[in-house]
Amino acid sequence: MIENPFYSPEFHGDYDLVGIGRLDLEEGGSIPDCQLAVATFGELNEARDNAILVTTWYSGTHQIFRDVYIGPDHALNPDRYFIVCVNQIGSGLSTSPHNADGPNADIAMSNFPQVRIGDDVVAQERLLREHFGIEKLQLVVGGSMGAQQTYEWAVRFPGKVLRAAPIAGTAQNTPHDFLFTKALNEAITSDPGFAEGEYKSNADVVAGLRRHAGIWAVMGFSTEFWKQEGWRALEFESKEAFMEGFLEPYFTAMDPNDLLCLAWKWQRGDVARHTGGDLAAALGRITAKTFVIPIDEDMFFPVRDCRAEQELVPDSELRITEDILGHLGLFGVAPTFMAQIDRHLGELLATEV
């Protein structure tokens, strides 16, 4: 275990750590004492049937949802719904390589086991059922890796999910996306300071994390973002200043092993493993009313990939969101982004199921 002040309420806001006990993992091994970092908004009603689950993405936590997506003026309205945001395993807030201690001390740092998207979903289902008494969800929603979890929920627990909204993500990761994520990983592990995962501080790996940020600049934002100098709207004077003042500080504060843990499961996200590799059969299990919501300029979850999957989901709709930021439009920087997301989610929540 190492200390990293970035992973604290100071940067991410309030949350509770809830233990769900031993979590046996799909790839073998286990997390002896799995702790999930959970933020809730609103009140659970007496019938316990007004719950929404929000799942988190790579490098992200509940903080972005609290600040951008959730509020009385949004579709994710805590005055109406009990919104549970669960930070995924490896996020740095829930049990992760850098913070494993106590009963988890033997799996700290480079010893952390391989975790799949399915392990997160099994852990979340246990949390909702045992800690909150929630058996059914009005909606599961998440972006990017959160979309992978949303699909996993809808396929694995169809009877528990009334509505699903995977945003900017796929049910089955593509070969291109696998290779992109491999480059992200190699930017980190090629830094001599990585020391095979046994560094003493994330600062030891700052060069690798900076290269990692540079790859995100190329793929996370669209070509149009750079051509139209979208960074000016964020009050930067040049693309170099944007890199140095926004992207690089964002990633260099994070823990390398945590990012690698997330990337491993991102690369292998695939609901078809439930049906012997048959994606159509897996997506055919979904009974939730589903809106698949890609971003039109997303360079690694393009609309065509999302559409191909959406067409395999019964009673589903494709809702394209426009944003020149591309994949990182998920941060809700463009003033037009949340208006579109709120419209889609509002219509989905208003649909009788």
C-alpha positions as CSV (number, residue, x, y, z in Angstrom):
1,M,0.0,0.0,0.0
2,I,1.2,3.5,-0.8
3,E,-0.2,6.9,0.1
4,N,-1.7,9.0,-2.7
5,P,-3.6,12.1,-1.5
6,F,-5.4,12.4,-4.8
7,Y,-7.7,9.5,-3.8
8,S,-9.5,11.3,-1.0
9,P,-12.7,13.3,-0.4
10,E,-10.7,16.5,-0.9
11,F,-10.6,15.7,-4.6
12,H,-13.6,13.5,-5.1
13,G,-16.2,14.6,-2.5
14,D,-17.9,12.6,0.2
15,Y,-18.4,8.8,-0.2
16,D,-18.8,5.8,2.1
17,L,-16.7,2.7,2.1
18,V,-18.9,-0.4,2.3
19,G,-17.5,-3.8,2.8
20,I,-19.1,-6.7,0.9
21,G,-16.8,-9.4,2.2
22,R,-14.8,-11.8,0.1
23,L,-15.1,-11.4,-3.6
24,D,-14.1,-14.4,-5.7
25,L,-13.0,-13.4,-9.1
26,E,-13.8,-14.8,-12.6
27,E,-10.1,-15.1,-13.5
28,G,-9.3,-16.9,-10.2
29,G,-8.1,-15.5,-6.9
30,S,-10.1,-13.2,-4.7
31,I,-10.3,-9.9,-2.9
32,P,-10.5,-11.0,0.7
33,D,-12.2,-7.8,1.9
34,C,-13.8,-6.0,-1.0
35,Q,-14.5,-2.4,-0.1
36,L,-16.7,-0.4,-2.5
37,A,-16.7,3.4,-2.4
38,V,-20.3,4.5,-2.7
39,A,-21.9,7.9,-3.1
40,T,-25.7,8.3,-2.9
41,F,-28.1,11.1,-3.8
42,G,-31.7,11.3,-2.8
43,E,-33.8,9.0,-0.6
44,L,-34.7,5.4,-1.1
45,N,-38.5,5.1,-0.9
46,E,-40.3,2.7,1.3
47,A,-40.9,0.3,-1.5
48,R,-37.2,0.4,-2.4
49,D,-38.2,0.7,-6.1
50,N,-36.9,4.2,-7.1
51,A,-33.2,3.3,-7.4
52,I,-30.9,4.2,-10.2
53,L,-27.3,2.8,-10.4
54,V,-24.6,4.9,-11.9
55,T,-21.4,3.1,-12.9
56,T,-18.0,4.8,-13.4
57,W,-15.4,5.0,-16.2
58,Y,-11.7,4.7,-16.6
59,S,-9.9,7.2,-14.4
60,G,-13.3,8.7,-13.3
61,T,-15.2,8.5,-10.0
62,H,-18.6,9.5,-8.7
63,Q,-17.3,13.1,-8.6
64,I,-18.0,13.8,-12.2
65,F,-21.6,12.5,-11.9
66,R,-22.2,14.6,-8.8
67,D,-20.9,17.7,-10.4
68,V,-22.3,17.3,-14.0
69,Y,-25.0,14.7,-14.3
70,I,-27.0,14.6,-11.1
71,G,-29.2,17.3,-9.7
72,P,-32.8,18.5,-9.6
73,D,-32.4,20.1,-13.0
74,H,-31.2,16.9,-14.6
75,A,-32.9,13.6,-15.6
76,L,-30.9,12.0,-12.8
77,N,-33.0,13.9,-10.3
78,P,-32.3,13.1,-6.6
79,D,-35.6,14.6,-5.6
80,R,-37.3,11.7,-7.4
81,Y,-34.8,8.9,-7.5
82,F,-32.4,7.3,-5.1
83,I,-29.2,7.4,-7.1
84,V,-26.3,5.1,-6.2
85,C,-22.9,5.7,-7.7
86,V,-20.5,2.9,-7.2
87,N,-16.8,3.5,-7.9
88,Q,-15.5,0.4,-9.7
89,I,-12.8,-1.8,-8.3
90,G,-9.4,-0.3,-9.1
91,S,-10.8,3.2,-9.3
92,G,-8.5,4.3,-6.4
93,L,-11.4,4.8,-4.1
94,S,-12.8,1.3,-3.9
95,T,-10.4,-1.6,-3.3
96,S,-7.5,-1.0,-5.7
97,P,-3.8,-2.0,-6.0
98,H,-2.4,1.1,-4.4
99,N,-4.7,1.1,-1.3
100,A,-4.9,-2.7,-0.5
101,D,-4.1,-3.2,3.1
102,G,-5.3,-5.1,6.2
103,P,-6.9,-8.4,5.0
104,N,-6.0,-7.3,1.4
105,A,-2.3,-6.6,2.1
106,D,-1.2,-9.7,0.2
107,I,-2.8,-8.4,-3.1
108,A,-1.3,-4.9,-2.9
109,M,0.5,-3.2,-5.9
110,S,1.8,-5.7,-8.5
111,N,0.2,-8.6,-6.7
112,F,-3.3,-7.3,-7.4
113,P,-5.4,-10.0,-9.1
114,Q,-7.0,-9.6,-12.5
115,V,-10.5,-8.2,-12.3
116,R,-13.2,-8.3,-14.9
117,I,-16.2,-6.1,-15.6
118,G,-18.3,-9.0,-14.4
119,D,-16.6,-9.0,-11.0
120,D,-17.6,-5.3,-10.6
121,V,-21.2,-6.1,-11.5
122,V,-21.4,-9.1,-9.1
123,A,-20.0,-6.9,-6.4
124,Q,-22.5,-4.1,-7.1
125,E,-25.4,-6.4,-7.1
126,R,-24.4,-7.8,-3.7
127,L,-24.0,-4.3,-2.4
128,L,-27.4,-3.1,-3.6
129,R,-29.2,-6.2,-2.3
130,E,-27.4,-6.7,1.0
131,H,-26.7,-3.1,2.0
132,F,-29.7,-1.3,0.6
133,G,-32.2,-4.0,0.1
134,I,-32.6,-3.1,-3.6
135,E,-33.8,-5.9,-5.8
136,K,-34.7,-3.9,-8.9
137,L,-33.3,-0.8,-10.7
138,Q,-35.3,1.8,-12.6
139,L,-32.1,2.5,-14.6
140,V,-28.5,1.5,-14.9
141,V,-26.4,4.1,-16.7
142,G,-22.7,4.7,-17.2
143,G,-20.3,6.0,-19.8
144,S,-17.3,4.3,-21.4
145,M,-16.3,1.6,-18.9
146,G,-19.5,2.4,-17.2
147,A,-21.3,1.5,-20.4
148,Q,-19.5,-1.9,-20.3
149,Q,-20.9,-2.4,-16.8
150,T,-24.3,-1.3,-17.9
151,Y,-24.4,-3.9,-20.6
152,E,-23.0,-6.5,-18.2
153,W,-25.8,-5.7,-15.7
154,A,-28.5,-6.0,-18.4
155,V,-27.2,-9.3,-19.7
156,R,-26.3,-10.9,-16.4
157,F,-29.2,-9.7,-14.3
158,P,-32.0,-9.0,-16.8
159,G,-34.8,-9.3,-14.2
160,K,-33.2,-6.6,-12.1
161,V,-32.8,-3.9,-14.7
162,L,-35.9,-2.1,-16.0
163,R,-34.0,0.4,-18.2
164,A,-30.4,0.6,-19.4
165,A,-28.4,3.5,-20.9
166,P,-24.9,2.6,-22.1
167,I,-23.2,5.9,-23.1
168,A,-20.2,6.0,-25.3
169,G,-19.2,2.4,-24.8
170,T,-19.7,-1.1,-26.2
171,A,-20.8,-4.5,-24.9
172,Q,-17.9,-6.2,-26.6
173,N,-14.6,-4.5,-26.8
174,T,-13.1,-4.2,-30.3
175,P,-9.6,-5.2,-31.5
176,H,-8.8,-1.5,-32.2
177,D,-9.8,-0.5,-28.7
178,F,-7.7,-3.3,-27.3
179,L,-4.7,-2.0,-29.1
180,F,-5.4,1.6,-28.1
181,T,-5.5,0.5,-24.4
182,K,-2.3,-1.5,-24.9
183,A,-0.5,1.7,-26.0
184,L,-1.9,3.4,-22.9
185,N,-0.5,0.7,-20.7
186,E,2.9,0.6,-22.3
187,A,3.3,4.3,-21.8
188,I,3.2,3.6,-18.1
189,T,5.1,0.3,-17.8
190,S,7.9,1.4,-20.1
191,D,8.9,4.1,-17.5
192,P,11.9,2.8,-15.5
193,G,10.3,4.2,-12.4
194,F,7.5,1.8,-12.7
195,A,9.8,-0.8,-11.3
196,E,7.6,-3.7,-12.3
197,G,4.7,-2.3,-10.4
198,E,6.6,-1.8,-7.1
199,Y,7.2,2.0,-7.3
200,K,7.2,3.9,-4.0
201,S,5.0,6.8,-5.3
202,N,3.1,7.7,-8.4
203,A,5.6,10.5,-8.8
204,D,8.2,7.8,-9.6
205,V,6.3,7.1,-12.8
206,V,5.5,10.7,-13.8
207,A,7.2,10.4,-17.2
208,G,5.1,7.4,-18.1
209,L,1.9,9.0,-16.9
210,R,2.7,12.1,-18.9
211,R,3.1,10.0,-22.1
212,H,-0.2,8.3,-21.1
213,A,-1.9,11.7,-21.1
214,G,-0.4,12.4,-24.5
215,I,-2.1,9.3,-26.0
216,W,-5.4,10.4,-24.5
217,A,-4.9,13.8,-26.3
218,V,-4.7,12.0,-29.6
219,M,-7.6,9.6,-29.2
220,G,-9.8,11.0,-26.4
221,F,-10.5,14.2,-28.2
222,S,-11.6,14.3,-31.8
223,T,-9.8,15.7,-34.8
224,E,-12.4,18.4,-34.9
225,F,-11.7,19.5,-31.3
226,W,-8.1,20.2,-32.2
227,K,-8.9,21.8,-35.6
228,Q,-11.5,24.1,-34.1
229,E,-9.1,24.8,-31.1
230,G,-11.7,23.6,-28.6
231,W,-9.3,24.2,-25.8
232,R,-9.9,28.0,-26.2
233,A,-13.3,27.5,-24.7
234,L,-11.6,26.0,-21.7
235,E,-9.5,29.2,-21.3
236,F,-6.2,27.9,-22.6
237,E,-4.0,29.9,-24.9
238,S,-2.5,27.0,-26.9
239,K,-2.8,23.3,-27.3
240,E,0.5,23.0,-25.4
241,A,-0.9,25.0,-22.5
242,F,-4.0,22.8,-22.5
243,M,-1.8,19.7,-22.3
244,E,0.3,21.1,-19.5
245,G,-2.6,22.6,-17.6
246,F,-5.3,20.1,-18.0
247,L,-4.6,16.6,-19.3
248,E,-1.1,16.0,-17.8
249,P,-2.0,17.1,-14.3
250,Y,-5.2,15.0,-14.5
251,F,-3.3,11.8,-15.2
252,T,0.0,12.4,-13.3
253,A,-1.9,12.6,-10.0
254,M,-3.2,9.0,-10.5
255,D,-1.8,5.7,-9.4
256,P,-0.2,3.6,-12.3
257,N,-1.3,0.2,-11.0
258,D,-4.8,1.4,-10.5
259,L,-5.0,2.6,-14.1
260,L,-3.5,-0.8,-15.3
261,C,-6.1,-2.7,-13.3
262,L,-8.9,-0.7,-15.0
263,A,-7.3,-1.0,-18.4
264,W,-7.1,-4.8,-18.2
265,K,-10.8,-5.2,-17.6
266,W,-11.6,-2.5,-20.2
267,Q,-9.7,-4.5,-22.8
268,R,-11.6,-7.7,-22.1
269,G,-15.1,-6.3,-21.7
270,D,-17.3,-8.8,-23.5
271,V,-20.8,-9.9,-22.6
272,A,-20.6,-12.7,-25.2
273,R,-18.6,-14.8,-22.8
274,H,-22.0,-15.6,-21.1
275,T,-23.1,-17.3,-24.3
276,G,-20.1,-19.1,-25.6
277,G,-18.9,-16.1,-27.7
278,D,-22.3,-15.5,-29.3
279,L,-22.8,-11.7,-29.0
280,A,-26.3,-11.8,-30.5
281,A,-27.4,-14.4,-28.0
282,A,-26.0,-12.4,-25.1
283,L,-27.6,-9.1,-26.1
284,G,-30.8,-11.0,-26.9
285,R,-31.1,-11.7,-23.1
286,I,-31.7,-8.1,-22.4
287,T,-35.2,-7.3,-21.3
288,A,-34.5,-3.7,-20.1
289,K,-35.8,-0.8,-22.3
290,T,-32.4,0.3,-23.6
291,F,-31.2,3.5,-25.2
292,V,-27.7,3.1,-26.7
293,I,-26.1,6.6,-26.6
294,P,-22.9,7.0,-28.6
295,I,-21.1,10.3,-29.2
296,D,-20.8,11.2,-32.9
297,E,-17.1,12.2,-32.8
298,D,-16.0,9.4,-30.5
299,M,-12.8,7.9,-32.0
300,F,-12.7,4.6,-30.1
301,F,-16.4,3.8,-29.5
302,P,-17.7,5.1,-32.9
303,V,-21.4,5.2,-33.7
304,R,-21.1,2.3,-36.2
305,D,-19.8,0.0,-33.5
306,C,-22.6,1.1,-31.0
307,R,-25.3,0.8,-33.7
308,A,-24.2,-2.8,-34.6
309,E,-24.7,-3.8,-31.0
310,Q,-27.9,-1.8,-30.5
311,E,-29.5,-3.6,-33.4
312,L,-29.1,-6.9,-31.5
313,V,-30.8,-5.6,-28.3
314,P,-34.6,-6.2,-28.2
315,D,-36.7,-3.1,-27.8
316,S,-33.8,-0.7,-28.0
317,E,-33.1,2.7,-29.6
318,L,-30.0,4.4,-30.8
319,R,-29.7,8.0,-29.5
320,I,-26.7,9.8,-31.0
321,T,-25.2,12.7,-29.0
322,E,-23.3,15.3,-30.8
323,D,-20.1,16.7,-29.3
324,I,-16.8,17.7,-31.1
325,L,-14.8,16.8,-28.0
326,G,-15.3,13.2,-28.9
327,H,-15.1,10.5,-26.2
328,L,-14.0,13.0,-23.5
329,G,-17.2,14.9,-24.2
330,L,-18.4,12.7,-21.3
331,F,-16.9,15.3,-19.0
332,G,-19.8,17.6,-20.0
333,V,-17.6,20.5,-20.9
334,A,-19.6,21.6,-23.9
335,P,-22.7,23.4,-22.9
336,T,-24.8,21.4,-25.4
337,F,-23.8,18.0,-24.0
338,M,-25.9,17.6,-20.9
339,A,-29.0,19.0,-22.6
340,Q,-28.8,16.0,-25.0
341,I,-28.0,13.5,-22.3
342,D,-30.8,14.8,-20.1
343,R,-33.3,14.6,-23.0
344,H,-32.3,11.0,-23.8
345,L,-32.4,9.8,-20.1
346,G,-35.5,11.8,-19.4
347,E,-37.4,10.1,-22.3
348,L,-36.0,6.7,-21.2
349,L,-37.2,7.2,-17.6
350,A,-40.6,8.4,-18.8
351,T,-41.0,5.2,-20.9
352,E,-43.4,2.7,-19.3
353,V,-41.8,-0.7,-18.7
